[in-house]
Amino acid sequence: MNEAKATLSNYRQSPRKVRLVADTVRGKSVEEAITTLSFIPKRSALPLQKLLASALANAKDLSMSTEGLVVKEIRVDAGATLYRSQPRSYRGGDSTTRKRTSHISVTLAPPTSPRLRGASKK
């Protein structure tokens, strides 16, 4: 199976926020996905754009044709959570802040099924 993959580990933004942006490019062609990401005003758009460019470069290294590649899969999983505490005024109490991280993986493939071919026209 001809697929090109790229991963981004320990990205310091919560998976919930990254998934909002990742859902907009799932199933689109790579060129359309990169263009879409350049117009999205979210912090995770630029790292996702770089990740797609990395997956495209990996496809070139694998001697795949980069024409018409589609974002077959984009996964955003939870990474390690950093726990920080902030002192509070009640008897030595504290409030815990959870700083979440994300692991993002992208898979590019040529459009093989009719569902993937039609998804790039949206």
MISEKE-19526 format. One record per atom (N, C-alpha, C): residue number from 1; residue in three letters; x, y, z. Coordinates in Angstrom, 3 decimals. Layout:
k/r/x/y/z
NUM/ALA/X/Y/Z $
...
***
This chain:
k/r/x/y/z
1/MET/0.846/-1.176/0.000 $
1/MET/0.000/0.000/0.000 $
1/MET/0.894/1.243/0.000 $
2/ASN/0.683/2.130/-0.946 $
2/ASN/1.491/3.336/-1.035 $
2/ASN/0.914/4.413/-0.137 $
3/GLU/1.609/4.655/0.965 $
3/GLU/1.188/5.679/1.905 $
3/GLU/2.410/6.424/2.402 $
4/ALA/2.221/7.698/2.666 $
4/ALA/3.273/8.504/3.278 $
4/ALA/2.753/9.011/4.611 $
5/LYS/3.601/8.903/5.638 $
5/LYS/3.170/9.269/6.983 $
5/LYS/4.099/10.308/7.579 $
6/ALA/3.554/11.079/8.510 $
6/ALA/4.342/12.026/9.290 $
6/ALA/3.671/12.168/10.652 $
7/THR/4.469/12.368/11.675 $
7/THR/3.924/12.508/13.024 $
7/THR/4.511/13.734/13.711 $
8/LEU/3.723/14.288/14.600 $
8/LEU/4.149/15.392/15.454 $
8/LEU/3.802/14.996/16.876 $
9/SER/4.826/14.862/17.719 $
9/SER/4.609/14.413/19.091 $
9/SER/4.770/15.566/20.063 $
10/ASN/4.020/15.492/21.145 $
10/ASN/4.109/16.445/22.251 $
10/ASN/3.887/17.892/21.827 $
11/TYR/2.926/18.110/20.957 $
11/TYR/2.551/19.468/20.578 $
11/TYR/1.759/20.077/21.735 $
12/ARG/2.187/21.245/22.247 $
12/ARG/1.640/21.791/23.481 $
12/ARG/0.360/22.592/23.242 $
13/GLN/-0.664/21.882/22.812 $
13/GLN/-2.018/22.422/22.725 $
13/GLN/-2.968/21.259/22.931 $
14/SER/-4.115/21.533/23.512 $
14/SER/-5.019/20.441/23.858 $
14/SER/-5.560/19.769/22.595 $
15/PRO/-5.761/18.458/22.644 $
15/PRO/-6.264/17.728/21.477 $
15/PRO/-7.629/18.226/21.016 $
16/ARG/-8.439/18.668/21.945 $
16/ARG/-9.775/19.159/21.590 $
16/ARG/-9.693/20.351/20.644 $
17/LYS/-8.749/21.253/20.889 $
17/LYS/-8.589/22.425/20.031 $
17/LYS/-7.959/22.065/18.693 $
18/VAL/-7.025/21.118/18.702 $
18/VAL/-6.350/20.727/17.464 $
18/VAL/-7.315/19.974/16.548 $
19/ARG/-8.214/19.172/17.145 $
19/ARG/-9.166/18.403/16.335 $
19/ARG/-10.105/19.306/15.535 $
20/LEU/-10.420/20.489/16.062 $
20/LEU/-11.266/21.428/15.324 $
20/LEU/-10.654/21.756/13.967 $
21/VAL/-9.350/21.955/13.944 $
21/VAL/-8.662/22.298/12.701 $
21/VAL/-8.416/21.049/11.860 $
22/ALA/-8.068/19.946/12.507 $
22/ALA/-7.778/18.710/11.769 $
22/ALA/-9.013/18.205/11.027 $
23/ASP/-10.182/18.387/11.601 $
23/ASP/-11.407/17.921/10.958 $
23/ASP/-11.700/18.666/9.662 $
24/THR/-11.184/19.885/9.512 $
24/THR/-11.464/20.653/8.298 $
24/THR/-10.691/20.147/7.084 $
25/VAL/-9.560/19.440/7.306 $
25/VAL/-8.739/19.006/6.175 $
25/VAL/-8.817/17.511/5.909 $
26/ARG/-9.485/16.763/6.752 $
26/ARG/-9.572/15.308/6.571 $
26/ARG/-10.298/14.986/5.270 $
27/GLY/-9.682/14.151/4.426 $
27/GLY/-10.292/13.717/3.183 $
27/GLY/-10.041/14.630/2.000 $
28/LYS/-9.418/15.770/2.214 $
28/LYS/-9.154/16.699/1.112 $
28/LYS/-7.839/16.363/0.425 $
29/SER/-7.648/16.916/-0.770 $
29/SER/-6.353/16.757/-1.431 $
29/SER/-5.322/17.575/-0.665 $
30/VAL/-4.055/17.231/-0.810 $
30/VAL/-3.005/17.869/-0.036 $
30/VAL/-2.912/19.358/-0.369 $
31/GLU/-2.986/19.696/-1.642 $
31/GLU/-2.897/21.098/-2.045 $
31/GLU/-4.050/21.906/-1.453 $
32/GLU/-5.241/21.349/-1.508 $
32/GLU/-6.419/22.030/-0.969 $
32/GLU/-6.335/22.144/0.559 $
33/ALA/-5.798/21.122/1.202 $
33/ALA/-5.666/21.138/2.663 $
33/ALA/-4.671/22.205/3.108 $
34/ILE/-3.538/22.320/2.422 $
34/ILE/-2.542/23.330/2.788 $
34/ILE/-3.090/24.729/2.561 $
35/THR/-3.825/24.914/1.475 $
35/THR/-4.445/26.215/1.210 $
35/THR/-5.495/26.544/2.261 $
36/THR/-6.304/25.563/2.629 $
36/THR/-7.324/25.776/3.658 $
36/THR/-6.689/26.155/4.981 $
37/LEU/-5.618/25.463/5.353 $
37/LEU/-4.958/25.735/6.632 $
37/LEU/-4.329/27.127/6.675 $
38/SER/-3.914/27.641/5.527 $
38/SER/-3.297/28.968/5.526 $
38/SER/-4.305/30.073/5.818 $
39/PHE/-5.603/29.780/5.692 $
39/PHE/-6.630/30.788/5.950 $
39/PHE/-7.368/30.573/7.270 $
40/ILE/-7.016/29.564/8.032 $
40/ILE/-7.687/29.293/9.302 $
40/ILE/-6.972/30.056/10.409 $
41/PRO/-7.669/30.924/11.138 $
41/PRO/-7.013/31.739/12.169 $
41/PRO/-6.919/31.034/13.527 $
42/LYS/-6.376/29.838/13.535 $
42/LYS/-6.184/29.089/14.778 $
42/LYS/-4.701/28.799/14.940 $
43/ARG/-4.259/28.660/16.187 $
43/ARG/-2.839/28.457/16.464 $
43/ARG/-2.339/27.122/15.918 $
44/SER/-3.201/26.106/15.866 $
44/SER/-2.750/24.789/15.421 $
44/SER/-2.699/24.659/13.895 $
45/ALA/-3.128/25.680/13.170 $
45/ALA/-3.143/25.586/11.710 $
45/ALA/-1.731/25.514/11.125 $
46/LEU/-0.808/26.329/11.661 $
46/LEU/0.553/26.333/11.114 $
46/LEU/1.295/25.020/11.357 $
47/PRO/1.271/24.449/12.582 $
47/PRO/1.932/23.149/12.751 $
47/PRO/1.317/22.040/11.898 $
48/LEU/0.004/22.073/11.692 $
48/LEU/-0.625/21.074/10.821 $
48/LEU/-0.196/21.274/9.371 $
49/GLN/-0.047/22.533/8.970 $
49/GLN/0.409/22.825/7.616 $
49/GLN/1.837/22.293/7.417 $
50/LYS/2.693/22.498/8.411 $
50/LYS/4.059/21.990/8.332 $
50/LYS/4.090/20.463/8.331 $
51/LEU/3.177/19.860/9.087 $
51/LEU/3.113/18.402/9.139 $
51/LEU/2.683/17.823/7.793 $
52/LEU/1.724/18.467/7.136 $
52/LEU/1.315/18.027/5.797 $
52/LEU/2.470/18.175/4.804 $
53/ALA/3.225/19.269/4.911 $
53/ALA/4.384/19.460/4.027 $
53/ALA/5.437/18.384/4.281 $
54/SER/5.600/17.993/5.541 $
54/SER/6.548/16.932/5.876 $
54/SER/6.095/15.591/5.301 $
55/ALA/4.802/15.302/5.404 $
55/ALA/4.277/14.054/4.839 $
55/ALA/4.423/14.054/3.322 $
56/LEU/4.263/15.216/2.702 $
56/LEU/4.431/15.323/1.251 $
56/LEU/5.890/15.079/0.871 $
57/ALA/6.819/15.594/1.666 $
57/ALA/8.240/15.347/1.421 $
57/ALA/8.581/13.871/1.622 $
58/ASN/7.941/13.241/2.611 $
58/ASN/8.149/11.804/2.818 $
58/ASN/7.639/11.004/1.620 $
59/ALA/6.544/11.467/1.012 $
59/ALA/6.010/10.795/-0.182 $
59/ALA/7.011/10.903/-1.340 $
60/LYS/7.653/12.054/-1.473 $
60/LYS/8.664/12.214/-2.526 $
60/LYS/9.856/11.294/-2.273 $
61/ASP/10.249/11.151/-0.997 $
61/ASP/11.365/10.257/-0.666 $
61/ASP/11.031/8.801/-0.959 $
62/LEU/9.752/8.454/-0.864 $
62/LEU/9.316/7.087/-1.162 $
62/LEU/9.058/6.871/-2.656 $
63/SER/9.409/7.867/-3.468 $
63/SER/9.227/7.826/-4.931 $
63/SER/7.748/7.685/-5.321 $
64/MET/6.879/8.255/-4.510 $
64/MET/5.453/8.263/-4.842 $
64/MET/5.154/9.481/-5.701 $
65/SER/4.132/9.365/-6.525 $
65/SER/3.662/10.519/-7.269 $
65/SER/2.900/11.431/-6.313 $
66/THR/3.319/12.687/-6.236 $
66/THR/2.684/13.599/-5.291 $
66/THR/1.431/14.250/-5.865 $
67/GLU/1.150/13.977/-7.119 $
67/GLU/-0.047/14.539/-7.744 $
67/GLU/-1.292/13.827/-7.235 $
68/GLY/-2.231/14.579/-6.752 $
68/GLY/-3.527/14.023/-6.358 $
68/GLY/-3.539/13.258/-5.053 $
69/LEU/-2.510/13.414/-4.222 $
69/LEU/-2.532/12.732/-2.931 $
69/LEU/-3.634/13.311/-2.054 $
70/VAL/-4.209/12.460/-1.222 $
70/VAL/-5.333/12.828/-0.373 $
70/VAL/-4.956/12.584/1.083 $
71/VAL/-5.478/13.415/1.973 $
71/VAL/-5.282/13.205/3.406 $
71/VAL/-6.175/12.041/3.803 $
72/LYS/-5.602/10.842/3.799 $
72/LYS/-6.379/9.638/4.080 $
72/LYS/-6.779/9.580/5.550 $
73/GLU/-5.823/9.914/6.428 $
73/GLU/-6.100/9.846/7.859 $
73/GLU/-5.330/10.951/8.554 $
74/ILE/-5.991/11.614/9.484 $
74/ILE/-5.330/12.571/10.354 $
74/ILE/-5.877/12.329/11.747 $
75/ARG/-4.972/11.930/12.649 $
75/ARG/-5.382/11.576/14.014 $
75/ARG/-4.765/12.548/14.995 $
76/VAL/-5.561/12.940/15.965 $
76/VAL/-5.083/13.783/17.047 $
76/VAL/-5.367/13.036/18.343 $
77/ASP/-4.314/12.545/18.969 $
77/ASP/-4.444/11.787/20.209 $
77/ASP/-3.878/12.609/21.360 $
78/ALA/-4.305/12.268/22.555 $
78/ALA/-3.828/12.960/23.745 $
78/ALA/-2.413/12.505/24.070 $
79/GLY/-1.558/13.451/24.389 $
79/GLY/-0.206/13.152/24.814 $
79/GLY/-0.121/13.235/26.328 $
80/ALA/1.068/13.504/26.814 $
80/ALA/1.279/13.638/28.255 $
80/ALA/0.602/14.909/28.758 $
81/THR/0.114/14.873/29.981 $
81/THR/-0.497/16.035/30.603 $
81/THR/0.433/16.548/31.694 $
82/LEU/0.773/17.822/31.617 $
82/LEU/1.615/18.450/32.630 $
82/LEU/0.706/19.055/33.689 $
83/TYR/0.935/18.715/34.936 $
83/TYR/0.110/19.230/36.030 $
83/TYR/0.871/20.350/36.724 $
84/ARG/0.233/21.508/36.830 $
84/ARG/0.799/22.663/37.518 $
84/ARG/-0.185/23.089/38.589 $
85/SER/0.329/23.550/39.729 $
85/SER/-0.576/23.980/40.786 $
85/SER/-0.341/25.443/41.113 $
86/GLN/-1.419/26.119/41.435 $
86/GLN/-1.414/27.536/41.779 $
86/GLN/-1.923/27.669/43.215 $
87/PRO/-1.153/28.272/44.106 $
87/PRO/-1.612/28.394/45.493 $
87/PRO/-2.879/29.238/45.593 $
88/ARG/-3.748/28.848/46.501 $
88/ARG/-4.985/29.591/46.774 $
88/ARG/-5.013/30.030/48.227 $
89/SER/-5.948/30.885/48.551 $
89/SER/-5.941/31.534/49.858 $
89/SER/-6.581/30.710/50.970 $
90/TYR/-7.141/29.564/50.677 $
90/TYR/-7.857/28.817/51.712 $
90/TYR/-6.984/27.723/52.315 $
91/ARG/-6.453/27.964/53.467 $
91/ARG/-5.729/26.991/54.296 $
91/ARG/-4.704/26.158/53.527 $
92/GLY/-3.891/26.792/52.765 $
92/GLY/-2.836/26.086/52.035 $
92/GLY/-3.328/25.290/50.849 $
93/GLY/-4.514/25.590/50.373 $
93/GLY/-5.047/24.860/49.219 $
93/GLY/-4.429/25.330/47.913 $
94/ASP/-4.697/24.599/46.878 $
94/ASP/-4.204/24.993/45.568 $
94/ASP/-5.189/24.560/44.493 $
95/SER/-5.063/25.190/43.331 $
95/SER/-5.844/24.817/42.157 $
95/SER/-4.892/24.187/41.154 $
96/THR/-5.303/23.075/40.580 $
96/THR/-4.461/22.370/39.621 $
96/THR/-4.832/22.763/38.207 $
97/THR/-3.820/23.077/37.419 $
97/THR/-4.000/23.374/36.003 $
97/THR/-3.429/22.215/35.209 $
98/ARG/-4.212/21.714/34.278 $
98/ARG/-3.737/20.629/33.416 $
98/ARG/-3.326/21.202/32.067 $
99/LYS/-2.048/21.104/31.773 $
99/LYS/-1.530/21.581/30.484 $
99/LYS/-1.426/20.356/29.574 $
100/ARG/-2.325/20.284/28.628 $
100/ARG/-2.439/19.093/27.789 $
100/ARG/-1.567/19.199/26.545 $
101/THR/-1.133/18.042/26.059 $
101/THR/-0.354/17.973/24.832 $
101/THR/-1.042/17.022/23.851 $
102/SER/-0.628/17.105/22.594 $
102/SER/-1.247/16.313/21.532 $
102/SER/-0.188/15.559/20.745 $
103/HIS/-0.574/14.392/20.250 $
103/HIS/0.209/13.645/19.269 $
103/HIS/-0.622/13.639/17.984 $
104/ILE/-0.052/14.156/16.902 $
104/ILE/-0.772/14.263/15.633 $
104/ILE/-0.079/13.373/14.610 $
105/SER/-0.855/12.576/13.891 $
105/SER/-0.294/11.747/12.829 $
105/SER/-1.122/11.923/11.562 $
106/VAL/-0.420/12.015/10.442 $
106/VAL/-1.052/12.235/9.135 $
106/VAL/-0.636/11.115/8.202 $
107/THR/-1.593/10.612/7.434 $
107/THR/-1.323/9.611/6.404 $
107/THR/-1.843/10.135/5.075 $
108/LEU/-0.971/10.172/4.087 $
108/LEU/-1.353/10.585/2.733 $
108/LEU/-1.367/9.357/1.834 $
109/ALA/-2.354/9.299/0.948 $
109/ALA/-2.458/8.172/0.026 $
109/ALA/-3.104/8.647/-1.262 $
110/PRO/-2.859/7.927/-2.354 $
110/PRO/-3.577/8.261/-3.586 $
110/PRO/-5.049/7.924/-3.433 $
111/PRO/-5.928/8.678/-4.071 $
111/PRO/-7.363/8.398/-3.926 $
111/PRO/-7.721/7.083/-4.593 $
112/THR/-8.066/6.078/-3.797 $
112/THR/-8.381/4.766/-4.355 $
112/THR/-9.873/4.490/-4.351 $
113/SER/-10.550/4.894/-3.300 $
113/SER/-11.989/4.625/-3.238 $
113/SER/-12.765/5.821/-3.792 $
114/PRO/-13.973/5.577/-4.300 $
114/PRO/-14.786/6.684/-4.809 $
114/PRO/-15.118/7.703/-3.721 $
115/ARG/-15.187/7.249/-2.469 $
115/ARG/-15.492/8.166/-1.384 $
115/ARG/-14.386/9.204/-1.218 $
116/LEU/-13.120/8.772/-1.335 $
116/LEU/-12.004/9.698/-1.196 $
116/LEU/-11.876/10.605/-2.413 $
117/ARG/-12.210/10.095/-3.596 $
117/ARG/-12.141/10.943/-4.781 $
117/ARG/-13.155/12.071/-4.719 $
118/GLY/-14.340/11.770/-4.254 $
118/GLY/-15.385/12.783/-4.181 $
118/GLY/-15.200/13.749/-3.045 $
119/ALA/-14.433/13.385/-2.032 $
119/ALA/-14.266/14.245/-0.862 $
119/ALA/-13.445/15.490/-1.190 $
120/SER/-12.569/15.420/-2.194 $
120/SER/-11.745/16.574/-2.507 $
120/SER/-12.513/17.644/-3.248 $
121/LYS/-13.714/17.358/-3.717 $
121/LYS/-14.480/18.347/-4.463 $
121/LYS/-15.309/19.254/-3.573 $
122/LYS/-15.346/18.950/-2.278 $
122/LYS/-16.168/19.761/-1.374 $
122/LYS/-15.571/21.115/-1.137 $
***
